[in-house]
Amino acid sequence: MDISALSSLASTTSAASAIEVALLKKAMDTFEDTGNDMVRMMEASVTPYLGQNIDISL
């Protein structure tokens, strides 16, 4: 292989690595958001009776 082919290969590999890192970061952010939502749901389930009854006087 000549120098230009190696340079092109290195550039392509670098770009692919950057894309992979960006995708993994996005996936990690999504998993973190999902985990936070699950924590909020579990905190809300500690008082399951809250909001189920409404007292109305006419």
mmCIF entry with sequence, helices, sheets and N, C-alpha, C, O atoms, coordinates in Angstrom:
data_MODEL
# 
_entry.id   MODEL 
# 
_entity.id                         1 
_entity.type                       polymer 
_entity.pdbx_number_of_molecules   1 
# 
_entity_poly.entity_id                      1 
_entity_poly.type                           'polypeptide(L)' 
_entity_poly.nstd_linkage                   no 
_entity_poly.nstd_monomer                   no 
_entity_poly.pdbx_seq_one_letter_code       MDISALSSLASTTSAASAIEVALLKKAMDTFEDTGNDMVRMMEASVTPYLGQNIDISL 
_entity_poly.pdbx_seq_one_letter_code_can   MDISALSSLASTTSAASAIEVALLKKAMDTFEDTGNDMVRMMEASVTPYLGQNIDISL 
_entity_poly.pdbx_strand_id                 A 
# 
loop_
_entity_poly_seq.entity_id 
_entity_poly_seq.num 
_entity_poly_seq.mon_id 
_entity_poly_seq.hetero 
1 1  MET n 
1 2  ASP n 
1 3  ILE n 
1 4  SER n 
1 5  ALA n 
1 6  LEU n 
1 7  SER n 
1 8  SER n 
1 9  LEU n 
1 10 ALA n 
1 11 SER n 
1 12 THR n 
1 13 THR n 
1 14 SER n 
1 15 ALA n 
1 16 ALA n 
1 17 SER n 
1 18 ALA n 
1 19 ILE n 
1 20 GLU n 
1 21 VAL n 
1 22 ALA n 
1 23 LEU n 
1 24 LEU n 
1 25 LYS n 
1 26 LYS n 
1 27 ALA n 
1 28 MET n 
1 29 ASP n 
1 30 THR n 
1 31 PHE n 
1 32 GLU n 
1 33 ASP n 
1 34 THR n 
1 35 GLY n 
1 36 ASN n 
1 37 ASP n 
1 38 MET n 
1 39 VAL n 
1 40 ARG n 
1 41 MET n 
1 42 MET n 
1 43 GLU n 
1 44 ALA n 
1 45 SER n 
1 46 VAL n 
1 47 THR n 
1 48 PRO n 
1 49 TYR n 
1 50 LEU n 
1 51 GLY n 
1 52 GLN n 
1 53 ASN n 
1 54 ILE n 
1 55 ASP n 
1 56 ILE n 
1 57 SER n 
1 58 LEU n 
# 
_struct_asym.id          A 
_struct_asym.entity_id   1 
# 
_struct_conf.conf_type_id            HELX_P 
_struct_conf.id                      HELX_P1 
_struct_conf.pdbx_PDB_helix_id       AA1 
_struct_conf.beg_label_comp_id       ILE 
_struct_conf.beg_label_asym_id       A 
_struct_conf.beg_label_seq_id        3 
_struct_conf.pdbx_beg_PDB_ins_code   ? 
_struct_conf.end_label_comp_id       ALA 
_struct_conf.end_label_asym_id       A 
_struct_conf.end_label_seq_id        44 
_struct_conf.pdbx_end_PDB_ins_code   ? 
_struct_conf.beg_auth_comp_id        ILE 
_struct_conf.beg_auth_asym_id        A 
_struct_conf.beg_auth_seq_id         3 
_struct_conf.end_auth_comp_id        ALA 
_struct_conf.end_auth_asym_id        A 
_struct_conf.end_auth_seq_id         44 
_struct_conf.pdbx_PDB_helix_class    1 
_struct_conf.details                 ? 
_struct_conf.pdbx_PDB_helix_length   42 
# 
_struct_conf_type.id          HELX_P 
_struct_conf_type.criteria    ? 
_struct_conf_type.reference   ? 
# 
loop_
_atom_site.group_PDB 
_atom_site.id 
_atom_site.type_symbol 
_atom_site.label_atom_id 
_atom_site.label_alt_id 
_atom_site.label_comp_id 
_atom_site.label_asym_id 
_atom_site.label_entity_id 
_atom_site.label_seq_id 
_atom_site.pdbx_PDB_ins_code 
_atom_site.Cartn_x 
_atom_site.Cartn_y 
_atom_site.Cartn_z 
_atom_site.occupancy 
_atom_site.B_iso_or_equiv 
_atom_site.pdbx_formal_charge 
_atom_site.auth_seq_id 
_atom_site.auth_comp_id 
_atom_site.auth_asym_id 
_atom_site.auth_atom_id 
_atom_site.pdbx_PDB_model_num 
ATOM 1   N N  . MET A 1 1  ? 0.845   -1.184 0.000  1.00 0.00 ? 1  MET A N  1 
ATOM 2   C CA . MET A 1 1  ? 0.000   0.000  0.000  1.00 0.00 ? 1  MET A CA 1 
ATOM 3   C C  . MET A 1 1  ? 0.889   1.246  0.000  1.00 0.00 ? 1  MET A C  1 
ATOM 4   O O  . MET A 1 1  ? 1.985   1.251  0.561  1.00 0.00 ? 1  MET A O  1 
ATOM 5   N N  . ASP A 1 2  ? 0.401   2.261  -0.623 1.00 0.00 ? 2  ASP A N  1 
ATOM 6   C CA . ASP A 1 2  ? 1.157   3.503  -0.636 1.00 0.00 ? 2  ASP A CA 1 
ATOM 7   C C  . ASP A 1 2  ? 0.678   4.431  0.487  1.00 0.00 ? 2  ASP A C  1 
ATOM 8   O O  . ASP A 1 2  ? -0.281  4.121  1.194  1.00 0.00 ? 2  ASP A O  1 
ATOM 9   N N  . ILE A 1 3  ? 1.340   5.538  0.635  1.00 0.00 ? 3  ILE A N  1 
ATOM 10  C CA . ILE A 1 3  ? 1.064   6.477  1.725  1.00 0.00 ? 3  ILE A CA 1 
ATOM 11  C C  . ILE A 1 3  ? -0.345  7.055  1.624  1.00 0.00 ? 3  ILE A C  1 
ATOM 12  O O  . ILE A 1 3  ? -1.017  7.196  2.646  1.00 0.00 ? 3  ILE A O  1 
ATOM 13  N N  . SER A 1 4  ? -0.806  7.390  0.437  1.00 0.00 ? 4  SER A N  1 
ATOM 14  C CA . SER A 1 4  ? -2.140  7.987  0.293  1.00 0.00 ? 4  SER A CA 1 
ATOM 15  C C  . SER A 1 4  ? -3.231  6.992  0.669  1.00 0.00 ? 4  SER A C  1 
ATOM 16  O O  . SER A 1 4  ? -4.240  7.380  1.258  1.00 0.00 ? 4  SER A O  1 
ATOM 17  N N  . ALA A 1 5  ? -3.044  5.719  0.340  1.00 0.00 ? 5  ALA A N  1 
ATOM 18  C CA . ALA A 1 5  ? -4.037  4.708  0.705  1.00 0.00 ? 5  ALA A CA 1 
ATOM 19  C C  . ALA A 1 5  ? -4.081  4.519  2.220  1.00 0.00 ? 5  ALA A C  1 
ATOM 20  O O  . ALA A 1 5  ? -5.157  4.385  2.803  1.00 0.00 ? 5  ALA A O  1 
ATOM 21  N N  . LEU A 1 6  ? -2.912  4.509  2.854  1.00 0.00 ? 6  LEU A N  1 
ATOM 22  C CA . LEU A 1 6  ? -2.869  4.385  4.311  1.00 0.00 ? 6  LEU A CA 1 
ATOM 23  C C  . LEU A 1 6  ? -3.507  5.587  4.988  1.00 0.00 ? 6  LEU A C  1 
ATOM 24  O O  . LEU A 1 6  ? -4.218  5.442  5.983  1.00 0.00 ? 6  LEU A O  1 
ATOM 25  N N  . SER A 1 7  ? -3.255  6.769  4.452  1.00 0.00 ? 7  SER A N  1 
ATOM 26  C CA . SER A 1 7  ? -3.839  7.991  5.001  1.00 0.00 ? 7  SER A CA 1 
ATOM 27  C C  . SER A 1 7  ? -5.358  7.957  4.882  1.00 0.00 ? 7  SER A C  1 
ATOM 28  O O  . SER A 1 7  ? -6.072  8.317  5.819  1.00 0.00 ? 7  SER A O  1 
ATOM 29  N N  . SER A 1 8  ? -5.840  7.527  3.734  1.00 0.00 ? 8  SER A N  1 
ATOM 30  C CA . SER A 1 8  ? -7.289  7.426  3.514  1.00 0.00 ? 8  SER A CA 1 
ATOM 31  C C  . SER A 1 8  ? -7.916  6.410  4.452  1.00 0.00 ? 8  SER A C  1 
ATOM 32  O O  . SER A 1 8  ? -8.996  6.647  4.995  1.00 0.00 ? 8  SER A O  1 
ATOM 33  N N  . LEU A 1 9  ? -7.250  5.282  4.646  1.00 0.00 ? 9  LEU A N  1 
ATOM 34  C CA . LEU A 1 9  ? -7.743  4.252  5.553  1.00 0.00 ? 9  LEU A CA 1 
ATOM 35  C C  . LEU A 1 9  ? -7.780  4.750  6.989  1.00 0.00 ? 9  LEU A C  1 
ATOM 36  O O  . LEU A 1 9  ? -8.742  4.496  7.713  1.00 0.00 ? 9  LEU A O  1 
ATOM 37  N N  . ALA A 1 10 ? -6.734  5.459  7.402  1.00 0.00 ? 10 ALA A N  1 
ATOM 38  C CA . ALA A 1 10 ? -6.681  6.007  8.761  1.00 0.00 ? 10 ALA A CA 1 
ATOM 39  C C  . ALA A 1 10 ? -7.780  7.037  8.962  1.00 0.00 ? 10 ALA A C  1 
ATOM 40  O O  . ALA A 1 10 ? -8.395  7.082  10.028 1.00 0.00 ? 10 ALA A O  1 
ATOM 41  N N  . SER A 1 11 ? -8.035  7.861  7.963  1.00 0.00 ? 11 SER A N  1 
ATOM 42  C CA . SER A 1 11 ? -9.085  8.875  8.051  1.00 0.00 ? 11 SER A CA 1 
ATOM 43  C C  . SER A 1 11 ? -10.459 8.217  8.163  1.00 0.00 ? 11 SER A C  1 
ATOM 44  O O  . SER A 1 11 ? -11.288 8.642  8.967  1.00 0.00 ? 11 SER A O  1 
ATOM 45  N N  . THR A 1 12 ? -10.698 7.193  7.366  1.00 0.00 ? 12 THR A N  1 
ATOM 46  C CA . THR A 1 12 ? -11.970 6.474  7.403  1.00 0.00 ? 12 THR A CA 1 
ATOM 47  C C  . THR A 1 12 ? -12.165 5.790  8.751  1.00 0.00 ? 12 THR A C  1 
ATOM 48  O O  . THR A 1 12 ? -13.259 5.810  9.314  1.00 0.00 ? 12 THR A O  1 
ATOM 49  N N  . THR A 1 13 ? -11.094 5.184  9.266  1.00 0.00 ? 13 THR A N  1 
ATOM 50  C CA . THR A 1 13 ? -11.174 4.517  10.559 1.00 0.00 ? 13 THR A CA 1 
ATOM 51  C C  . THR A 1 13 ? -11.448 5.523  11.665 1.00 0.00 ? 13 THR A C  1 
ATOM 52  O O  . THR A 1 13 ? -12.225 5.248  12.579 1.00 0.00 ? 13 THR A O  1 
ATOM 53  N N  . SER A 1 14 ? -10.815 6.685  11.586 1.00 0.00 ? 14 SER A N  1 
ATOM 54  C CA . SER A 1 14 ? -11.019 7.733  12.576 1.00 0.00 ? 14 SER A CA 1 
ATOM 55  C C  . SER A 1 14 ? -12.465 8.232  12.548 1.00 0.00 ? 14 SER A C  1 
ATOM 56  O O  . SER A 1 14 ? -13.076 8.432  13.599 1.00 0.00 ? 14 SER A O  1 
ATOM 57  N N  . ALA A 1 15 ? -13.003 8.431  11.364 1.00 0.00 ? 15 ALA A N  1 
ATOM 58  C CA . ALA A 1 15 ? -14.393 8.884  11.234 1.00 0.00 ? 15 ALA A CA 1 
ATOM 59  C C  . ALA A 1 15 ? -15.355 7.825  11.768 1.00 0.00 ? 15 ALA A C  1 
ATOM 60  O O  . ALA A 1 15 ? -16.325 8.154  12.451 1.00 0.00 ? 15 ALA A O  1 
ATOM 61  N N  . ALA A 1 16 ? -15.091 6.572  11.461 1.00 0.00 ? 16 ALA A N  1 
ATOM 62  C CA . ALA A 1 16 ? -15.960 5.499  11.952 1.00 0.00 ? 16 ALA A CA 1 
ATOM 63  C C  . ALA A 1 16 ? -15.913 5.425  13.465 1.00 0.00 ? 16 ALA A C  1 
ATOM 64  O O  . ALA A 1 16 ? -16.942 5.213  14.107 1.00 0.00 ? 16 ALA A O  1 
ATOM 65  N N  . SER A 1 17 ? -14.740 5.597  14.039 1.00 0.00 ? 17 SER A N  1 
ATOM 66  C CA . SER A 1 17 ? -14.608 5.579  15.497 1.00 0.00 ? 17 SER A CA 1 
ATOM 67  C C  . SER A 1 17 ? -15.372 6.739  16.125 1.00 0.00 ? 17 SER A C  1 
ATOM 68  O O  . SER A 1 17 ? -16.026 6.569  17.154 1.00 0.00 ? 17 SER A O  1 
ATOM 69  N N  . ALA A 1 18 ? -15.293 7.897  15.520 1.00 0.00 ? 18 ALA A N  1 
ATOM 70  C CA . ALA A 1 18 ? -16.008 9.060  16.038 1.00 0.00 ? 18 ALA A CA 1 
ATOM 71  C C  . ALA A 1 18 ? -17.518 8.837  15.994 1.00 0.00 ? 18 ALA A C  1 
ATOM 72  O O  . ALA A 1 18 ? -18.233 9.212  16.924 1.00 0.00 ? 18 ALA A O  1 
ATOM 73  N N  . ILE A 1 19 ? -17.997 8.230  14.920 1.00 0.00 ? 19 ILE A N  1 
ATOM 74  C CA . ILE A 1 19 ? -19.429 7.939  14.810 1.00 0.00 ? 19 ILE A CA 1 
ATOM 75  C C  . ILE A 1 19 ? -19.851 6.922  15.867 1.00 0.00 ? 19 ILE A C  1 
ATOM 76  O O  . ILE A 1 19 ? -20.900 7.072  16.494 1.00 0.00 ? 19 ILE A O  1 
ATOM 77  N N  . GLU A 1 20 ? -19.039 5.894  16.063 1.00 0.00 ? 20 GLU A N  1 
ATOM 78  C CA . GLU A 1 20 ? -19.360 4.887  17.070 1.00 0.00 ? 20 GLU A CA 1 
ATOM 79  C C  . GLU A 1 20 ? -19.418 5.495  18.458 1.00 0.00 ? 20 GLU A C  1 
ATOM 80  O O  . GLU A 1 20 ? -20.314 5.177  19.240 1.00 0.00 ? 20 GLU A O  1 
ATOM 81  N N  . VAL A 1 21 ? -18.476 6.360  18.769 1.00 0.00 ? 21 VAL A N  1 
ATOM 82  C CA . VAL A 1 21 ? -18.463 7.017  20.084 1.00 0.00 ? 21 VAL A CA 1 
ATOM 83  C C  . VAL A 1 21 ? -19.701 7.890  20.259 1.00 0.00 ? 21 VAL A C  1 
ATOM 84  O O  . VAL A 1 21 ? -20.305 7.900  21.331 1.00 0.00 ? 21 VAL A O  1 
ATOM 85  N N  . ALA A 1 22 ? -20.080 8.618  19.223 1.00 0.00 ? 22 ALA A N  1 
ATOM 86  C CA . ALA A 1 22 ? -21.267 9.466  19.301 1.00 0.00 ? 22 ALA A CA 1 
ATOM 87  C C  . ALA A 1 22 ? -22.524 8.632  19.513 1.00 0.00 ? 22 ALA A C  1 
ATOM 88  O O  . ALA A 1 22 ? -23.391 9.006  20.303 1.00 0.00 ? 22 ALA A O  1 
ATOM 89  N N  . LEU A 1 23 ? -22.631 7.503  18.813 1.00 0.00 ? 23 LEU A N  1 
ATOM 90  C CA . LEU A 1 23 ? -23.795 6.632  18.984 1.00 0.00 ? 23 LEU A CA 1 
ATOM 91  C C  . LEU A 1 23 ? -23.843 6.030  20.381 1.00 0.00 ? 23 LEU A C  1 
ATOM 92  O O  . LEU A 1 23 ? -24.911 5.946  20.987 1.00 0.00 ? 23 LEU A O  1 
ATOM 93  N N  . LEU A 1 24 ? -22.692 5.613  20.894 1.00 0.00 ? 24 LEU A N  1 
ATOM 94  C CA . LEU A 1 24 ? -22.656 5.056  22.245 1.00 0.00 ? 24 LEU A CA 1 
ATOM 95  C C  . LEU A 1 24 ? -23.024 6.108  23.283 1.00 0.00 ? 24 LEU A C  1 
ATOM 96  O O  . LEU A 1 24 ? -23.726 5.806  24.248 1.00 0.00 ? 24 LEU A O  1 
ATOM 97  N N  . LYS A 1 25 ? -22.557 7.340  23.092 1.00 0.00 ? 25 LYS A N  1 
ATOM 98  C CA . LYS A 1 25 ? -22.911 8.409  24.027 1.00 0.00 ? 25 LYS A CA 1 
ATOM 99  C C  . LYS A 1 25 ? -24.417 8.657  24.017 1.00 0.00 ? 25 LYS A C  1 
ATOM 100 O O  . LYS A 1 25 ? -25.031 8.840  25.068 1.00 0.00 ? 25 LYS A O  1 
ATOM 101 N N  . LYS A 1 26 ? -25.003 8.662  22.826 1.00 0.00 ? 26 LYS A N  1 
ATOM 102 C CA . LYS A 1 26 ? -26.454 8.868  22.719 1.00 0.00 ? 26 LYS A CA 1 
ATOM 103 C C  . LYS A 1 26 ? -27.211 7.732  23.406 1.00 0.00 ? 26 LYS A C  1 
ATOM 104 O O  . LYS A 1 26 ? -28.202 7.971  24.097 1.00 0.00 ? 26 LYS A O  1 
ATOM 105 N N  . ALA A 1 27 ? -26.745 6.505  23.215 1.00 0.00 ? 27 ALA A N  1 
ATOM 106 C CA . ALA A 1 27 ? -27.387 5.357  23.860 1.00 0.00 ? 27 ALA A CA 1 
ATOM 107 C C  . ALA A 1 27 ? -27.267 5.451  25.378 1.00 0.00 ? 27 ALA A C  1 
ATOM 108 O O  . ALA A 1 27 ? -28.220 5.155  26.099 1.00 0.00 ? 27 ALA A O  1 
ATOM 109 N N  . MET A 1 28 ? -26.097 5.864  25.863 1.00 0.00 ? 28 MET A N  1 
ATOM 110 C CA . MET A 1 28 ? -25.911 5.997  27.309 1.00 0.00 ? 28 MET A CA 1 
ATOM 111 C C  . MET A 1 28 ? -26.820 7.084  27.880 1.00 0.00 ? 28 MET A C  1 
ATOM 112 O O  . MET A 1 28 ? -27.373 6.916  28.967 1.00 0.00 ? 28 MET A O  1 
ATOM 113 N N  . ASP A 1 29 ? -26.980 8.193  27.161 1.00 0.00 ? 29 ASP A N  1 
ATOM 114 C CA . ASP A 1 29 ? -27.882 9.250  27.602 1.00 0.00 ? 29 ASP A CA 1 
ATOM 115 C C  . ASP A 1 29 ? -29.324 8.746  27.656 1.00 0.00 ? 29 ASP A C  1 
ATOM 116 O O  . ASP A 1 29 ? -30.066 9.064  28.585 1.00 0.00 ? 29 ASP A O  1 
ATOM 117 N N  . THR A 1 30 ? -29.710 7.967  26.665 1.00 0.00 ? 30 THR A N  1 
ATOM 118 C CA . THR A 1 30 ? -31.063 7.408  26.630 1.00 0.00 ? 30 THR A CA 1 
ATOM 119 C C  . THR A 1 30 ? -31.286 6.460  27.795 1.00 0.00 ? 30 THR A C  1 
ATOM 120 O O  . THR A 1 30 ? -32.332 6.509  28.442 1.00 0.00 ? 30 THR A O  1 
ATOM 121 N N  . PHE A 1 31 ? -30.308 5.590  28.071 1.00 0.00 ? 31 PHE A N  1 
ATOM 122 C CA . PHE A 1 31 ? -30.426 4.670  29.196 1.00 0.00 ? 31 PHE A CA 1 
ATOM 123 C C  . PHE A 1 31 ? -30.477 5.411  30.521 1.00 0.00 ? 31 PHE A C  1 
ATOM 124 O O  . PHE A 1 31 ? -31.194 5.000  31.433 1.00 0.00 ? 31 PHE A O  1 
ATOM 125 N N  . GLU A 1 32 ? -29.724 6.499  30.639 1.00 0.00 ? 32 GLU A N  1 
ATOM 126 C CA . GLU A 1 32 ? -29.751 7.288  31.868 1.00 0.00 ? 32 GLU A CA 1 
ATOM 127 C C  . GLU A 1 32 ? -31.127 7.919  32.067 1.00 0.00 ? 32 GLU A C  1 
ATOM 128 O O  . GLU A 1 32 ? -31.663 7.903  33.175 1.00 0.00 ? 32 GLU A O  1 
ATOM 129 N N  . ASP A 1 33 ? -31.698 8.476  30.999 1.00 0.00 ? 33 ASP A N  1 
ATOM 130 C CA . ASP A 1 33 ? -33.032 9.064  31.074 1.00 0.00 ? 33 ASP A CA 1 
ATOM 131 C C  . ASP A 1 33 ? -34.073 8.011  31.449 1.00 0.00 ? 33 ASP A C  1 
ATOM 132 O O  . ASP A 1 33 ? -34.959 8.271  32.263 1.00 0.00 ? 33 ASP A O  1 
ATOM 133 N N  . THR A 1 34 ? -33.965 6.830  30.860 1.00 0.00 ? 34 THR A N  1 
ATOM 134 C CA . THR A 1 34 ? -34.889 5.746  31.172 1.00 0.00 ? 34 THR A CA 1 
ATOM 135 C C  . THR A 1 34 ? -34.766 5.336  32.632 1.00 0.00 ? 34 THR A C  1 
ATOM 136 O O  . THR A 1 34 ? -35.770 5.092  33.301 1.00 0.00 ? 34 THR A O  1 
ATOM 137 N N  . GLY A 1 35 ? -33.543 5.262  33.120 1.00 0.00 ? 35 GLY A N  1 
ATOM 138 C CA . GLY A 1 35 ? -33.325 4.926  34.532 1.00 0.00 ? 35 GLY A CA 1 
ATOM 139 C C  . GLY A 1 35 ? -33.909 5.968  35.457 1.00 0.00 ? 35 GLY A C  1 
ATOM 140 O O  . GLY A 1 35 ? -34.510 5.627  36.476 1.00 0.00 ? 35 GLY A O  1 
ATOM 141 N N  . ASN A 1 36 ? -33.739 7.247  35.112 1.00 0.00 ? 36 ASN A N  1 
ATOM 142 C CA . ASN A 1 36 ? -34.317 8.314  35.927 1.00 0.00 ? 36 ASN A CA 1 
ATOM 143 C C  . ASN A 1 36 ? -35.840 8.239  35.935 1.00 0.00 ? 36 ASN A C  1 
ATOM 144 O O  . ASN A 1 36 ? -36.471 8.455  36.970 1.00 0.00 ? 36 ASN A O  1 
ATOM 145 N N  . ASP A 1 37 ? -36.427 7.934  34.785 1.00 0.00 ? 37 ASP A N  1 
ATOM 146 C CA . ASP A 1 37 ? -37.882 7.784  34.713 1.00 0.00 ? 37 ASP A CA 1 
ATOM 147 C C  . ASP A 1 37 ? -38.356 6.619  35.573 1.00 0.00 ? 37 ASP A C  1 
ATOM 148 O O  . ASP A 1 37 ? -39.393 6.713  36.229 1.00 0.00 ? 37 ASP A O  1 
ATOM 149 N N  . MET A 1 38 ? -37.607 5.528  35.574 1.00 0.00 ? 38 MET A N  1 
ATOM 150 C CA . MET A 1 38 ? -37.988 4.372  36.393 1.00 0.00 ? 38 MET A CA 1 
ATOM 151 C C  . MET A 1 38 ? -37.904 4.712  37.873 1.00 0.00 ? 38 MET A C  1 
ATOM 152 O O  . MET A 1 38 ? -38.750 4.281  38.657 1.00 0.00 ? 38 MET A O  1 
ATOM 153 N N  . VAL A 1 39 ? -36.893 5.482  38.262 1.00 0.00 ? 39 VAL A N  1 
ATOM 154 C CA . VAL A 1 39 ? -36.777 5.894  39.666 1.00 0.00 ? 39 VAL A CA 1 
ATOM 155 C C  . VAL A 1 39 ? -37.972 6.752  40.050 1.00 0.00 ? 39 VAL A C  1 
ATOM 156 O O  . VAL A 1 39 ? -38.543 6.565  41.124 1.00 0.00 ? 39 VAL A O  1 
ATOM 157 N N  . ARG A 1 40 ? -38.362 7.698  39.182 1.00 0.00 ? 40 ARG A N  1 
ATOM 158 C CA . ARG A 1 40 ? -39.527 8.534  39.470 1.00 0.00 ? 40 ARG A CA 1 
ATOM 159 C C  . ARG A 1 40 ? -40.805 7.705  39.585 1.00 0.00 ? 40 ARG A C  1 
ATOM 160 O O  . ARG A 1 40 ? -41.640 7.973  40.449 1.00 0.00 ? 40 ARG A O  1 
ATOM 161 N N  . MET A 1 41 ? -40.963 6.706  38.725 1.00 0.00 ? 41 MET A N  1 
ATOM 162 C CA . MET A 1 41 ? -42.148 5.847  38.791 1.00 0.00 ? 41 MET A CA 1 
ATOM 163 C C  . MET A 1 41 ? -42.164 5.050  40.084 1.00 0.00 ? 41 MET A C  1 
ATOM 164 O O  . MET A 1 41 ? -43.215 4.893  40.705 1.00 0.00 ? 41 MET A O  1 
ATOM 165 N N  . MET A 1 42 ? -41.008 4.549  40.495 1.00 0.00 ? 42 MET A N  1 
ATOM 166 C CA . MET A 1 42 ? -40.958 3.775  41.730 1.00 0.00 ? 42 MET A CA 1 
ATOM 167 C C  . MET A 1 42 ? -41.211 4.667  42.945 1.00 0.00 ? 42 MET A C  1 
ATOM 168 O O  . MET A 1 42 ? -41.856 4.235  43.900 1.00 0.00 ? 42 MET A O  1 
ATOM 169 N N  . GLU A 1 43 ? -40.716 5.896  42.923 1.00 0.00 ? 43 GLU A N  1 
ATOM 170 C CA . GLU A 1 43 ? -40.990 6.824  44.017 1.00 0.00 ? 43 GLU A CA 1 
ATOM 171 C C  . GLU A 1 43 ? -42.475 7.141  44.094 1.00 0.00 ? 43 GLU A C  1 
ATOM 172 O O  . GLU A 1 43 ? -43.029 7.278  45.185 1.00 0.00 ? 43 GLU A O  1 
ATOM 173 N N  . ALA A 1 44 ? -43.119 7.258  42.943 1.00 0.00 ? 44 ALA A N  1 
ATOM 174 C CA . ALA A 1 44 ? -44.549 7.551  42.916 1.00 0.00 ? 44 ALA A CA 1 
ATOM 175 C C  . ALA A 1 44 ? -45.364 6.358  43.394 1.00 0.00 ? 44 ALA A C  1 
ATOM 176 O O  . ALA A 1 44 ? -46.472 6.538  43.899 1.00 0.00 ? 44 ALA A O  1 
ATOM 177 N N  . SER A 1 45 ? -44.847 5.159  43.248 1.00 0.00 ? 45 SER A N  1 
ATOM 178 C CA . SER A 1 45 ? -45.610 3.981  43.653 1.00 0.00 ? 45 SER A CA 1 
ATOM 179 C C  . SER A 1 45 ? -45.533 3.724  45.149 1.00 0.00 ? 45 SER A C  1 
ATOM 180 O O  . SER A 1 45 ? -46.193 2.812  45.648 1.00 0.00 ? 45 SER A O  1 
ATOM 181 N N  . VAL A 1 46 ? -44.742 4.505  45.878 1.00 0.00 ? 46 VAL A N  1 
ATOM 182 C CA . VAL A 1 46 ? -44.657 4.345  47.330 1.00 0.00 ? 46 VAL A CA 1 
ATOM 183 C C  . VAL A 1 46 ? -45.995 4.714  47.961 1.00 0.00 ? 46 VAL A C  1 
ATOM 184 O O  . VAL A 1 46 ? -46.375 4.128  48.974 1.00 0.00 ? 46 VAL A O  1 
ATOM 185 N N  . THR A 1 47 ? -46.710 5.667  47.386 1.00 0.00 ? 47 THR A N  1 
ATOM 186 C CA . THR A 1 47 ? -48.028 6.070  47.868 1.00 0.00 ? 47 THR A CA 1 
ATOM 187 C C  . THR A 1 47 ? -49.044 5.804  46.760 1.00 0.00 ? 47 THR A C  1 
ATOM 188 O O  . THR A 1 47 ? -49.514 6.741  46.114 1.00 0.00 ? 47 THR A O  1 
ATOM 189 N N  . PRO A 1 48 ? -49.386 4.532  46.534 1.00 0.00 ? 48 PRO A N  1 
ATOM 190 C CA . PRO A 1 48 ? -50.278 4.209  45.414 1.00 0.00 ? 48 PRO A CA 1 
ATOM 191 C C  . PRO A 1 48 ? -51.697 4.731  45.586 1.00 0.00 ? 48 PRO A C  1 
ATOM 192 O O  . PRO A 1 48 ? -52.425 4.869  44.603 1.00 0.00 ? 48 PRO A O  1 
ATOM 193 N N  . TYR A 1 49 ? -52.105 5.025  46.825 1.00 0.00 ? 49 TYR A N  1 
ATOM 194 C CA . TYR A 1 49 ? -53.464 5.498  47.067 1.00 0.00 ? 49 TYR A CA 1 
ATOM 195 C C  . TYR A 1 49 ? -53.620 6.978  46.714 1.00 0.00 ? 49 TYR A C  1 
ATOM 196 O O  . TYR A 1 49 ? -54.748 7.458  46.599 1.00 0.00 ? 49 TYR A O  1 
ATOM 197 N N  . LEU A 1 50 ? -52.533 7.701  46.542 1.00 0.00 ? 50 LEU A N  1 
ATOM 198 C CA . LEU A 1 50 ? -52.567 9.128  46.291 1.00 0.00 ? 50 LEU A CA 1 
ATOM 199 C C  . LEU A 1 50 ? -53.231 9.417  44.944 1.00 0.00 ? 50 LEU A C  1 
ATOM 200 O O  . LEU A 1 50 ? -52.783 8.922  43.910 1.00 0.00 ? 50 LEU A O  1 
ATOM 201 N N  . GLY A 1 51 ? -54.287 10.208 44.957 1.00 0.00 ? 51 GLY A N  1 
ATOM 202 C CA . GLY A 1 51 ? -54.944 10.635 43.737 1.00 0.00 ? 51 GLY A CA 1 
ATOM 203 C C  . GLY A 1 51 ? -56.037 9.701  43.251 1.00 0.00 ? 51 GLY A C  1 
ATOM 204 O O  . GLY A 1 51 ? -56.604 9.945  42.186 1.00 0.00 ? 51 GLY A O  1 
ATOM 205 N N  . GLN A 1 52 ? -56.359 8.638  43.987 1.00 0.00 ? 52 GLN A N  1 
ATOM 206 C CA . GLN A 1 52 ? -57.372 7.702  43.518 1.00 0.00 ? 52 GLN A CA 1 
ATOM 207 C C  . GLN A 1 52 ? -58.774 8.084  43.988 1.00 0.00 ? 52 GLN A C  1 
ATOM 208 O O  . GLN A 1 52 ? -59.760 7.675  43.374 1.00 0.00 ? 52 GLN A O  1 
ATOM 209 N N  . ASN A 1 53 ? -58.877 8.852  45.055 1.00 0.00 ? 53 ASN A N  1 
ATOM 210 C CA . ASN A 1 53 ? -60.182 9.255  45.579 1.00 0.00 ? 53 ASN A CA 1 
ATOM 211 C C  . ASN A 1 53 ? -60.340 10.758 45.506 1.00 0.00 ? 53 ASN A C  1 
ATOM 212 O O  . ASN A 1 53 ? -59.404 11.506 45.789 1.00 0.00 ? 53 ASN A O  1 
ATOM 213 N N  . ILE A 1 54 ? -61.542 11.202 45.121 1.00 0.00 ? 54 ILE A N  1 
ATOM 214 C CA . ILE A 1 54 ? -61.855 12.621 45.051 1.00 0.00 ? 54 ILE A CA 1 
ATOM 215 C C  . ILE A 1 54 ? -63.104 12.845 45.893 1.00 0.00 ? 54 ILE A C  1 
ATOM 216 O O  . ILE A 1 54 ? -64.126 12.189 45.691 1.00 0.00 ? 54 ILE A O  1 
ATOM 217 N N  . ASP A 1 55 ? -63.013 13.784 46.845 1.00 0.00 ? 55 ASP A N  1 
ATOM 218 C CA . ASP A 1 55 ? -64.171 14.146 47.673 1.00 0.00 ? 55 ASP A CA 1 
ATOM 219 C C  . ASP A 1 55 ? -64.849 15.342 47.027 1.00 0.00 ? 55 ASP A C  1 
ATOM 220 O O  . ASP A 1 55 ? -64.243 16.401 46.865 1.00 0.00 ? 55 ASP A O  1 
ATOM 221 N N  . ILE A 1 56 ? -66.126 15.161 46.655 1.00 0.00 ? 56 ILE A N  1 
ATOM 222 C CA . ILE A 1 56 ? -66.877 16.232 46.003 1.00 0.00 ? 56 ILE A CA 1 
ATOM 223 C C  . ILE A 1 56 ? -68.147 16.487 46.814 1.00 0.00 ? 56 ILE A C  1 
ATOM 224 O O  . ILE A 1 56 ? -68.908 15.566 47.114 1.00 0.00 ? 56 ILE A O  1 
ATOM 225 N N  . SER A 1 57 ? -68.356 17.748 47.158 1.00 0.00 ? 57 SER A N  1 
ATOM 226 C CA . SER A 1 57 ? -69.581 18.149 47.854 1.00 0.00 ? 57 SER A CA 1 
ATOM 227 C C  . SER A 1 57 ? -70.345 19.120 46.967 1.00 0.00 ? 57 SER A C  1 
ATOM 228 O O  . SER A 1 57 ? -69.788 20.090 46.453 1.00 0.00 ? 57 SER A O  1 
ATOM 229 N N  . LEU A 1 58 ? -71.639 18.836 46.797 1.00 0.00 ? 58 LEU A N  1 
ATOM 230 C CA . LEU A 1 58 ? -72.480 19.727 45.986 1.00 0.00 ? 58 LEU A CA 1 
ATOM 231 C C  . LEU A 1 58 ? -73.475 20.425 46.847 1.00 0.00 ? 58 LEU A C  1 
ATOM 232 O O  . LEU A 1 58 ? -74.274 21.218 46.348 1.00 0.00 ? 58 LEU A O  1 
# 
